Amino acid sequence: MRPMSFSVVMRTDFKAVVSFLVISWLLSSLVSSASVDGLLRMGLKKFKPDPNNRVASRLESQGGGSLRSSIRPYHLNGRRGDAQQPDIVALKNYLDAQYYGEIGIGTPPQKFTVIFDTGSANLWVPSSKCYLSVACFFHSKYQSIRSSTYKRNGKPASIQYGTGAISGFFSNDNVQVGDLVVKDQEFIEATREPSLTFMVAKFDGIVGLGFQEISVGDAVPLWYNMMKQGLVKEPVFSFWLNSNPEEEEGGELVFGGVDPKHFKGKHIYVPVTKKGYWQFAMGDVLIGDKPTGYCAGGCAAIADSGTSLLAGPSTVIAMINHAIGASGVASQECKAVVAQYGQKIMDLLLAEASPKKICSQVGLCTFDGNRGVSMGIESVVESEGRSSGVMRDAMCSACEMAVVWMQSQLQQNQTQEHVLDYVNELCDRVPSPNGESAVDCEKLSSMPIVSFTIGDNVFDLSPNEYILKVGEGPQAQCISGFTGLDVPPPHGPLWILGDVFMRRYHTVFDFGNLRVGFAEAA
């Protein structure tokens, strides 16, 4: 289904009263049909993954250090809530984003191409006062002097992303979303966009659809004001992302409910477990119907329209990489752990020792009552000690991965020799720091189904759904849609279900009932 057009071209022949009445009737009919179901439909454009953006992404990662492989607890300026909560916004790399929409800010409306992002909560666009950042010269800029509804605010703001930061100040103005106008919306005028990411990106700004708890400056999100001002029928919005690369239509974001033409069957709903991101509880991940065991005790997950890939614990991503033949980065620490402690770890598992305590029992971690923690980190003072602490941290992490991998294989009644060989192979599949893992495009048919357990239901992804094709012809590359993200307890382990997942499953964000729903996309 194509999104409804909100613009109508009318020709009125003032000499013909009949023609005027007919056109008036047609216009009335169109307006009523646009609101007959109380839904606001926002058409989304889709761009294919760009090889140049991948190069830019690698440069950003090399220059500033990638945050994809391990999460850091950023606490942004003015951010509400728990200062220790890990900041998913700080991990975002919008270079891979494919789905965009359009909004207008001001009176008359100034148009901007934006990403509708459920993984953040602020609205920002480049400002006409952005003079020193090259990125601003490549995008539309908001000019407050051109708007009759502009209200000065001036409160400073900054947001740190995984591949750069934006900073500027808050302003207030009307925001047009489809044919609706949200009045007096607080947003950020970005005056500094130093990152290469924003220079090559196809979007001008971001519309955050997350909860106010993660809003920088405690700004009220656009979605909140849409509800408060009575512009939507129900406190619900939903995403349909078109998975057909040949079709021009990218998808549709529906405010006020769901469009039954976008999905098949019924939605499976799970409650939001922590307001901020659209976070919920998730069960185990299966590779070819075989459980990995890593999330058997439960993991957290976030439905995130602003992330193109599927991000999860490196332990599981390495297992998936091995199953699909994806290249990774050989971890010397991982191989060292297997060579020196592999047999001892296996003996402890066979003796039914607690898997969470094994790495502390072999001397690579300390046990904090919940999991292994790197030894010696708190005592590190000198630079040499810091290097030693980093090494111990890596060895502890490698040990914990090895425990999960071995436990998975032993549960399948594999021989000890096979288990050690398998774990050594997985050391070569640990996700690379910039999140990329290449696969052979000719082998998609032999790759397994990867499944996620949500609300006691299993959601499958086929190779054609989790492998991204970048480029055309003989130069085309196939990239795994999985990337590593390690969030320690109590906030992790954590998965981010981005566009790779949301293309297959129509996703409903039910603010009124604080729940997220998934159904097979039509």
For each residue, the residues with C-beta under 8 A, 3 or more apart:
1: 252 259 261 262
2: 43 249
3: 41 42 43 249 252
4: 33 34 41
5: 8
6: 34 178 179
7:
8: 5 27 30
9:
10: 23 27
11: 23
12: 19 20 23
13: 16 19 20
14: 20
15:
16: 13 19 20
17: 20 21
18: 21 22
19: 12 13 16 22 23
20: 12 13 14 16 17 23 24
21: 17 18 24 25
22: 18 19 25 26
23: 10 11 12 19 20 26 27
24: 20 21 27 28
25: 21 22 28 29
26: 22 23 29 30
27: 8 10 23 24 30 31
28: 24 25 31 32
29: 25 26 32 33
30: 8 26 27 33 34
31: 27 28 34 35
32: 28 29 35 36
33: 4 29 30 36
34: 4 6 30 31 179
35: 31 32 38
36: 32 33
37: 233 257
38: 35 232 233 234 256 257
39: 233 254 255 256 257 259
40: 177 178 179 180 231 232 254 255 256
41: 3 4 178 252 253 254 259
42: 3 101 116 177 178 252 253 254 255
43: 2 3 101 249 250 251 252
44: 99 100 101 116 241 249 250 251 252 253
45: 99 100 101 113 250
46: 98 99 100 241 242 249 250 251
47: 50 98 100 202
48: 98 245 470
49: 53 54 96 98 308 468 469 470 479
50: 47 53 54 95 200 202 470
51: 54 55 470 471 477
52: 55 56 200
53: 49 50 56 57 95 96 200 201
54: 49 50 51 57 58 95 96 436 470
55: 51 52 58 59
56: 52 53 59 60 95 196 197 199 200
57: 53 54 60 61 93 95 96 163 197 434
58: 54 55 61 62 434 436
59: 55 56 62 63 196
60: 56 57 63 64 93 95 163 164 195 196 197
61: 57 58 64 65 66 68 163 433 434
62: 58 59 434
63: 59 60
64: 60 61 163 164
65: 61
66: 61 69 162 433 434 435
67: 70 71 72 90 91 162
68: 61 91 93 162 311 433 434 435 483 484 485
69: 66 314 431 433 435 484 485 486
70: 67 485 486
71: 67 86 87 88 90 91 485 486 487 492 494
72: 67 86 87 90
73: 83 84 85 86 87
74: 86 87 89 90 160
75: 79 83 84 87
76: 79 87 89 90 158 159 160 216
77: 156 157 158 216 217
78: 157 215 216 217 218
79: 75 76 83 87 214 215 216
80: 212 213 214 215 218
81: 85 213 214 276
82: 85
83: 73 75 79
84: 73 75 491
85: 73 81 82 276 491
86: 71 72 73 74 487 491 492 494
87: 71 72 73 74 75 76 79 90 91 160 214
88: 71 91 92 119 277 302 304 496
89: 74 76 92 119 120 159 160 161 214
90: 67 71 72 74 76 87 160 161 162
91: 67 68 71 87 88 161 162 311 485
92: 88 89 117 119 120 161 162 163 306 307
93: 57 60 68 96 161 162 163 197 435
94: 97 115 161 163 197 201 203 206 306
95: 50 53 54 56 57 60 163 197 200 201
96: 49 53 54 57 93 308 309
97: 94 100 115 201 202 203 306 308 499
98: 46 47 48 49 250 308 499
99: 44 45 46 115 116 241 250 251 305 499
100: 44 45 46 47 97 113 114 115 202 203 250
101: 42 43 44 45 113 114 115 116 207 253
102: 111 112 113 114
103: 111 112 114 175 176 177 207
104: 108 109 110 111 112 175 176
105: 109 110 112 125 142 147 173 174 175 176 185 187
106: 109 110 142 143 144 146 147 148 149 150 173 174
107: 147 148 149 173 174
108: 104 146 147
109: 104 105 106 174 176
110: 104 105 106 140 142 143 146 147
111: 102 103 104 140
112: 102 103 104 105 125 140 142 204 205
113: 45 100 101 102 140 202 203 204 205
114: 100 101 102 103 125 203 204 205 206 207
115: 94 97 99 100 101 203 205 206 207 305 306
116: 42 44 99 101 207 209 239 253 305 306
117: 92 120 206 207 208 209 210 304 305 306
118: 208 209 210 239 277 278 303 304 305 306 509
119: 88 89 92 208 210 277 278 302 304 305 306 307 496
120: 89 92 117 159 206 208 210 214 306
121: 208 209 210 211 212 213 214 215 216 219 221
122: 157 159 187 188 206 208 215 216 217 219 221
123: 175 185 186 187 188 205 206 207 208 219 221 222
124: 157 159 166 168 187 188 189 190 205 206
125: 105 112 114 140 141 142 187 188 189 190 204 205
126: 130 135 136 139 140 141 142 189 190 193 204 205
127: 130 136 141 142 168 169 189 190 191
128: 141 142 143 144 145
129: 168 189 191
130: 126 127 133 136 141 168 190 191 192 193
131: 136 191
132: 192
133: 130 136 191 192 193 194 198
134: 137 138 199
135: 126 138 139 193 194 195 196 198 199 201
136: 126 127 130 131 133 139 141 190 193
137: 134
138: 134 135 199 200
139: 126 135 136 198 203 204 205
140: 110 111 112 113 125 126 204
141: 125 126 127 128 130 136
142: 105 106 110 112 125 126 127 128 171 189
143: 106 110 128 146 147
144: 106 128 147 150 152 171 173 189
145: 128 150
146: 106 108 110 143
147: 105 106 107 108 110 143 144 150 173 174
148: 106 107
149: 106 107 173 174 183 184
150: 106 144 145 147 171 172 173
151: 171 172 173 184
152: 144 171 172
153: 169 170 171 172 186
154: 169 170 171
155: 169 170 217
156: 77 167 168 169 170
157: 77 78 122 124 167 168 169 170 188 216 217 219
158: 76 77 165 166 167 168 216
159: 76 89 120 122 124 165 166 167 188 216
160: 74 76 87 89 90 165
161: 89 90 91 92 93 94 164 165 166 195 197
162: 66 67 68 90 91 92 93
163: 57 60 61 64 92 93 94 95 195 196 197
164: 60 64 161 193 194 195 196 197 198
165: 158 159 160 161 192 194 195
166: 124 158 159 161 188 190 192 193 195 198
167: 156 157 158 159 190 191 192
168: 124 127 129 130 156 157 158 188 189 190 191 192
169: 127 153 154 155 156 157 188 189 191
170: 153 154 155 156 157 186 187 188 189 217 219
171: 142 144 150 151 152 153 154 186 187 188 189
172: 150 151 152 153 184 185 186 187
173: 105 106 107 144 147 149 150 151 184 185 187
174: 105 106 107 109 147 149 181 182 183 184 185
175: 103 104 105 123 181 182 185 187 222
176: 103 104 105 109 179 180 181 182
177: 40 42 103 180 181 182 222 226 255
178: 6 40 41 42 255
179: 6 34 40 176
180: 40 176 177 226 231 255
181: 174 175 176 177
182: 174 175 176 177 185 222 225 226 229 231
183: 149 174 225 229
184: 149 151 172 173 174 225
185: 105 123 172 173 174 175 182 220 222 225
186: 123 153 170 171 172 217 219 220
187: 105 122 123 124 125 170 171 172 173 175 219 222
188: 122 123 124 125 157 159 166 168 169 170 171 216 217 219
189: 124 125 126 127 129 142 144 168 169 170 171
190: 124 125 126 127 130 136 166 167 168 193 205
191: 127 129 130 131 133 167 168 169
192: 130 132 133 165 166 167 168
193: 126 130 133 135 136 164 166 190 198 199
194: 133 135 164 165
195: 60 135 161 163 164 165 166 198 199
196: 56 59 60 135 163 164 199 200
197: 56 57 60 93 94 95 161 163 164 200 201
198: 133 135 139 164 166 193 195 201
199: 56 134 135 138 193 195 196
200: 50 52 53 56 95 138 196 197
201: 53 94 95 97 135 197 198
202: 47 50 97 100 113
203: 94 97 100 113 114 115 139 206
204: 112 113 114 125 126 139 140
205: 112 113 114 115 123 124 125 126 139 190
206: 94 114 115 117 120 122 123 124 203 306
207: 101 103 114 115 116 117 123 222
208: 117 118 119 120 121 122 123 215 221 222
209: 116 117 118 121 221 222 223 237 305 509
210: 117 118 119 120 121 214 215 221 276 277 278
211: 121 214 215 221 275 276 277 278
212: 80 121 215 218 219 220 221 224
213: 80 81 121 275 276
214: 79 80 81 87 89 120 121 210 211 276 277
215: 78 79 80 121 122 208 210 211 212 218 219 220 221
216: 76 77 78 79 121 122 157 158 159 188 219
217: 77 78 122 155 157 170 186 188
218: 78 80 212 215
219: 121 122 123 157 170 186 187 188 212 215 216
220: 185 186 212 215 224 225 228
221: 121 122 123 208 209 210 211 212 215 224 225
222: 123 175 177 182 185 187 207 208 209 225 226
223: 209 226 227 237 255 511
224: 212 220 221 227 228
225: 182 183 184 185 220 221 222 228 229
226: 177 180 182 222 223 229 231 232 255
227: 223 224 230 231 232 235 511
228: 220 224 225
229: 182 183 225 226
230: 227
231: 40 180 182 226 227 255
232: 38 40 226 227 235 236 237 255 256 257
233: 37 38 39 256 257
234: 38 256 257 512
235: 227 232 510 511 512
236: 232 256 257 258 508 509 510 511 512
237: 209 223 232 253 254 255 256 508 509 511
238: 253 254 257 258 259 262 506 507 508 509
239: 116 118 251 252 253 254 305 502 506 507 509
240: 251 252 253 254 259 262 263 506 521 522
241: 44 46 99 250 251 499 502 503 521
242: 46 247 249 250 251 503
243: 465 503 504 521
244: 247
245: 48
246:
247: 242 244
248:
249: 2 3 43 44 46 242 252
250: 43 44 45 46 98 99 100 241 242
251: 43 44 46 99 239 240 241 242
252: 1 3 41 42 43 44 239 240 249 259 262
253: 41 42 44 101 116 237 238 239 240
254: 39 40 41 42 237 238 239 240 257 258 259 262
255: 39 40 42 177 178 180 223 226 231 232 237
256: 38 39 40 232 233 234 236 237
257: 37 38 39 232 233 234 236 238 254
258: 236 238 254 262 263 267 506 508
259: 1 39 41 238 240 252 254 262
260: 263
261: 1 522
262: 1 238 240 252 254 258 259 506 521 522
263: 240 258 260 267 506 519 520 521 522
264: 519 520 521 522
265: 519 520
266: 519
267: 258 263 506 508 517 518 519
268: 454 455 457 517 518 519
269: 455 508 510 513 515 516 517
270: 280 281 454 455 515 516 517
271: 280 514 515
272: 275 278 279 280 514 515 516
273: 279 280 281 300
274: 277 279 300
275: 211 213 272 514
276: 81 85 210 211 213 214 279
277: 88 118 119 210 211 214 274 302 304
278: 118 119 210 211 272 302 303 304 509 516
279: 272 273 274 276 300 301 302
280: 270 271 272 273 300 301 302 303 454 515 516
281: 270 273 298 299 300 301
282: 295 298 299 300 301 452 453 454 495
283: 295 296 298 299 452 453 454 456
284: 291 292 293 294 295 296 453
285: 291 292 294 295 312 316 320 450 451 452 453 495
286: 289 290 291 292 449 450 451 452 453 458
287: 290 292 319 320 323 448 450 451
288: 323 448 449
289: 286 449 451
290: 286 287 408 412
291: 284 285 286 296 408
292: 284 285 286 287 295 316 319 404 408
293: 284 296 404 407 408 411
294: 284 285 299 313 315 316 404 493
295: 282 283 284 285 292 298 299 316 453 493 495
296: 283 284 291 293
297:
298: 281 282 283 295
299: 281 282 283 294 295 313 492 493 494 495
300: 273 274 279 280 281 282 487 491 492 493 494 495
301: 279 280 281 282 452 454 494 495 496 497
302: 88 119 277 278 279 280 494 495 496 497
303: 118 278 280 497 501 502 507 509 516
304: 88 117 118 119 277 278 307 496 497 498
305: 99 115 116 117 118 119 209 239 498 499 502 507
306: 92 94 97 115 116 117 118 119 120 206 498
307: 92 119 304 311 496 498 499
308: 49 96 97 98 468 498 499 500
309: 96 435 468 481 482 483 496 498 499 500
310: 461 466 481 482 483 495 496 497 498 500 501
311: 68 91 307 435 482 483 484 485 495 496 498
312: 285 316 317 482 483 484 485 493 494 495 496
313: 294 299 316 317 484 485 486 487 492 493 494 495
314: 69 317 318 401 430 431 484 485 486
315: 294 318 319 400 401 404 405
316: 285 292 294 295 312 313 319 320 404
317: 312 313 314 320 321 430 431 437 482 483 484
318: 314 315 321 322 328 401 405 426 427 429 430 431 484
319: 287 292 315 316 322 323 405 408 426 429
320: 285 287 316 317 323 324 326 450 480 482
321: 317 318 324 325 326 327 328 429 430 431 437 480 482
322: 318 319 325 326 422 425 426 429
323: 287 288 319 320 447 448 450
324: 320 321 439 447 448 463 467 480
325: 321 322 439 440 443 447
326: 320 321 322 429 437 438 439 480 482
327: 321 429 437 438 439
328: 318 321 428 429 430 431 432 437
329: 430 431 432 433
330: 334 335 427 428 430
331: 334 335 394 398 427 428 430
332: 335 336
333: 336 337 391 394 395 397 398
334: 330 331 337 338 398 401 402 426 427 430
335: 330 331 332 338 339 424 427
336: 332 333 339 340 395 398
337: 333 334 340 341 342 364 395 398 399 402
338: 334 335 341 342 402 420 423 424 427
339: 335 336 342
340: 336 337
341: 337 338 344 345 362 364 399 402
342: 337 338 339 345 346 402 406 420 423
343: 346 347 416 420
344: 341 347 348 362
345: 341 342 348 349 358 359 362 399 402 403 406
346: 342 343 349 350 406 410 416 419 420
347: 343 344 350 351
348: 344 345 351 353 358 361 362
349: 345 346 352 353 355 358 403 406 407 410
350: 346 347 410
351: 347 348
352: 349
353: 348 349 357 358 361
354: 357 358
355: 349 358 403 404 407
356: 367 370 371 372
357: 353 354 360 361 367 372
358: 345 348 349 353 354 355 361 362 399 403
359: 345 362 364 365 372 396 399 400 403
360: 357 363 364 365 366 367 372
361: 348 353 357 358
362: 341 344 345 348 358 359 399
363: 360 375
364: 337 341 359 360 372 375 392 395 396 399
365: 359 360 372 373 374 375 396 399 400
366: 360 372 373 374 375
367: 356 357 360 371 372 373
368: 371 372 373
369:
370: 356 489 490
371: 356 367 368 400 488 489
372: 356 357 359 360 364 365 366 367 368 396 399 400
373: 365 366 367 368 377 396
374: 365 366 377 389 392 393 395 396 397
375: 363 364 365 366 392 396
376: 379 380 385 388 389 392
377: 373 374 380 389 392 393
378:
379: 376 385 389
380: 376 377 385 386 388 389
381: 385 386
382: 385 386
383: 386 387
384: 387 388
385: 376 379 380 381 382 388 389
386: 380 381 382 383 389 390
387: 383 384 390 391
388: 376 380 384 385 391 392
389: 374 376 377 379 380 385 386 392 393
390: 386 387 393 394
391: 333 387 388 394 395
392: 364 374 375 376 377 388 389 395 396
393: 374 377 389 390 396 397
394: 331 333 390 391 397 398
395: 333 336 337 364 374 391 392 398 399
396: 359 364 365 372 373 374 375 392 393 399 400
397: 333 374 393 394 400 401 486
398: 331 333 334 336 337 394 395 401 402 427
399: 337 341 345 358 359 362 364 365 372 395 396 402 403
400: 315 359 365 371 372 396 397 403 404
401: 314 315 318 334 397 398 404 405 426 430
402: 334 337 338 341 342 345 398 399 405 406 423
403: 345 349 355 358 359 399 400 406 407
404: 292 293 294 315 316 355 400 401 407 408
405: 315 318 319 401 402 408 409 422 423 426
406: 342 345 346 349 402 403 409 410 419 423
407: 293 349 355 403 404 410 411
408: 290 291 292 293 319 404 405 411 412
409: 405 406 412 414 418 419 422 423
410: 346 349 350 406 407 413 414 419
411: 293 407 408
412: 290 408 409
413: 410
414: 409 410 418 419 422
415: 418 419
416: 343 346 419 420
417: 420 421
418: 409 414 415 421 422
419: 346 406 409 410 414 415 416 422 423
420: 338 342 343 346 416 417 423 424
421: 417 418 424 425
422: 322 405 409 414 418 419 425 426
423: 338 342 402 405 406 409 419 420 426 427
424: 335 338 420 421 427 428
425: 322 421 422 428 429
426: 318 319 322 334 401 405 422 423 429 430
427: 318 330 331 334 335 338 398 423 424 430
428: 328 330 331 424 425
429: 318 319 321 322 326 327 328 425 426 437
430: 314 317 318 321 328 329 330 331 334 401 426 427 484
431: 69 314 317 318 321 328 329 435 437 482 483 484
432: 328 329 435 436 437
433: 61 66 68 69 329
434: 57 58 61 62 66 68
435: 66 68 69 93 309 311 431 432 483 484
436: 54 58 432 479 480 483
437: 317 321 326 327 328 429 431 432 479 480 482 483
438: 326 327 477 478 479 480
439: 324 325 326 327 443 444 447 467 478 479 480
440: 325 443 478
441: 444 469 476 477 478
442:
443: 325 439 440 446 447
444: 439 441 447 463 464 467 478
445: 463
446: 443
447: 323 324 325 439 443 444 463 467
448: 287 288 323 324 463
449: 286 288 289 460 461 462
450: 285 286 287 320 323 460 461 466 482
451: 285 286 287 289 458 459 460 461
452: 282 283 285 286 301 458 459 461 495 497 501
453: 282 283 284 285 286 295 456 457 458 459
454: 268 270 280 282 283 301 457 459 518
455: 268 269 270
456: 283 453
457: 268 453 454
458: 286 451 452 453
459: 451 452 453 454 501 504 505 518
460: 449 450 451
461: 310 449 450 451 452 465 466 500 501 504
462: 449 465 466
463: 324 444 445 447 448 466 467
464: 444 467
465: 243 461 462 481 500 503 504
466: 310 450 461 462 463 480 481 482 500
467: 324 439 444 447 463 464 478 479 480 481
468: 49 308 309 478 479 480 481 500
469: 49 441 476 477 478 479
470: 48 49 50 51 54 476 477 478 479
471: 51 475 476 477
472: 475 476
473: 476
474:
475: 471 472
476: 441 469 470 471 472 473
477: 51 438 441 469 470 471
478: 438 439 440 441 444 467 468 469 470
479: 49 436 437 438 439 467 468 469 470
480: 320 321 324 326 436 437 438 439 466 467 468 483
481: 309 310 465 466 467 468 500
482: 309 310 311 312 317 320 321 326 431 437 450 466
483: 68 309 310 311 312 317 431 435 436 437 480
484: 68 69 311 312 313 314 317 318 430 431 435
485: 68 69 70 71 91 311 312 313 314 494 495 496
486: 69 70 71 313 314 397 492 493
487: 71 86 300 313 491 492 493 494
488: 371 491 492
489: 370 371 492 493
490: 370
491: 84 85 86 300 487 488 494
492: 71 86 299 300 313 486 487 488 489
493: 294 295 299 300 312 313 486 487 489
494: 71 86 299 300 301 302 312 313 485 487 491
495: 282 285 295 299 300 301 302 310 311 312 313 452 485
496: 88 119 301 302 304 307 309 310 311 312 485
497: 301 302 303 304 310 452 500 501 502
498: 304 305 306 307 308 309 310 311 501 502
499: 97 98 99 241 305 307 308 309 502 503
500: 308 309 310 461 465 466 468 481 497 503 504
501: 303 310 452 459 461 497 498 504 505
502: 239 241 303 305 497 498 499 505 506 507
503: 241 242 243 465 499 500 521
504: 243 459 461 465 500 501 520 521
505: 459 501 502 518 519 520 521
506: 238 239 240 258 262 263 267 502 518 519 520 521 522
507: 238 239 303 305 502 516 517 518
508: 236 237 238 258 267 269 516 517 518 519
509: 118 209 236 237 238 239 278 303 516
510: 235 236 269 513 514 515 516 517
511: 223 227 235 236 237 514
512: 234 235 236
513: 269 510
514: 271 272 275 510 511
515: 269 270 271 272 280 510
516: 269 270 272 278 280 303 507 508 509 510
517: 267 268 269 270 507 508 510
518: 267 268 454 459 505 506 507 508
519: 263 264 265 266 267 268 505 506 508
520: 263 264 265 504 505 506
521: 240 241 243 262 263 264 503 504 505 506
522: 240 261 262 263 264 506
